[in-house]
Amino acid sequence: MVLEKLEAYYSYFSQRKAGWFILLCTSLLTGLGLIVLSSASLSFIKSENYFHKQLLWCALSVPLFFIGCFVDLKFLKKHCSWILTFFVVALVIVLIPGIGKRVNGSRRWIAMGGFNVQVSEFAKIATILWLAQYLNNKESSRSDFKIGFLIPLLVVASICGLIFLEPDYGTAMLIGAVAITLLFLSGARLLYIGFAVFGGLLAISILIYLNPTRMGRIVAFLDVENNKLAGAYQLWQGMLGFASGGLHGRGLGQGRQQLVYLPEAHTDFIFPIFSEELGSLAAISVLAIYLTFFLTVVHSAKKLHSNFAKFLSYGIALTIIYQVIINVGVVTGLFPTKGMGLPFISYGGSNLILLSFMIGLLLNCFSEDQREWDYHDSTKEQLRKPIKRQLVSPCVR
């Protein structure tokens, strides 16, 4: 099995450049994240030493990357319902006081061996796996309201509801957006998609209105300058970071915002620190790397012959790029403040491990499809040979 996988990867990487682009993009982003974290660790967060912790998480993510590369996709496809059930139960357990760890008013983590594991992060890939399997199995009924739209929507809504209770509005919205996009790509009617989007936005708006903290963030977002010392303090300091960096930056380790001014400089608001120290040109280059990664995955996924692998690849690419859009939109003032890290760059063990596993799964999908197609071609070639001999042999006689 392992030798066959290695042969498949050799065949894939020797024939296509997409895999190299994916590995290059993710390696560059992870390396840039470590560089910025090394600078941020010299500031007010130095007592936590997030740089060394992220190095440890990087080391732990390598085995998960290889697990994603070599796991049997047929096994995942067969057991994805059980995988999703497991994480649904875990999301319920997180909400139990005494088990789920509360940080900054949210109960999202389970303490395991000195580390805090955020279950909702892993619920992302479990949802994508289940959706990919469901849409693959219901290929002939994707346009049907009940089978192709309502059932998967209710399953995803139940997962998002549990995440809302933590509360973690950003992750719930991210999972919902990815699910709706996959349903659209599968062929669900635009009328159904429109009603789902409207209903989701209405529900989120009501929840925000009933939550004074989040409603305060919306009010502060609408008038940043007058709330720069209150609800919009982080956003204002982030904007100052972008402005003070200029085109070429102040220099690595020379940023001021991370010293005492900008909270969460190592997680949600690491992008302003990056821009302040390395400059706007470097920040734009990072966004170009994300875009290159996304377009490469989408272009390669369109060529896949397996619908399960195709939807799985789309789901992974959408999860990463939507997270980038939300994070960059928040720190630049386009969206209200919401805690969501920048993929591969922000500090966060659970997210980095999940991302490494998802990148491994991407390469697995591409190499497995290459192996099956090579086998299909070789089988057809073997079937042609006897036919040619039978046609020639009467003439020889």
Buried (B, 14 or more C-beta within 10 A) or exposed (E): EEEEBEEBBEBBBEEBEBBEBBBBBBEBBBEBBBBBBBBBBEBBBEEEEBBEBBBEBBEBBEEBBEBBBBBEBEEBBEBBBEBBEBBBEBBEEBEEEEEBBEEEEBBBBBEEEEBBBBBBBBBBBBBBBBBBBBBBEBEEBBEBEEBBBBBBBEBBBEBBEBBBBBBBBBBBBBBBBBBBBBBBBBEBBEEBBEEBBEEBEEBBEEBBEEBEEBBBBBBBBEEBEEBBEEBBBBBBBBBBBBEBBEEEBBEEBEBBBBEEBBBBBBBBBBBBBBBBBBBBEBBEEBEEBBEBBBEBBBEBBEEBEBBBBBBBBBBBBBBBBBBBBBBBBBBBBEBBBBBBBBBBBBBBBBBBBBBBBBBBBBBBBBBBBBBBBBEEEEEEEEEEEEEEEEEEEEEEE
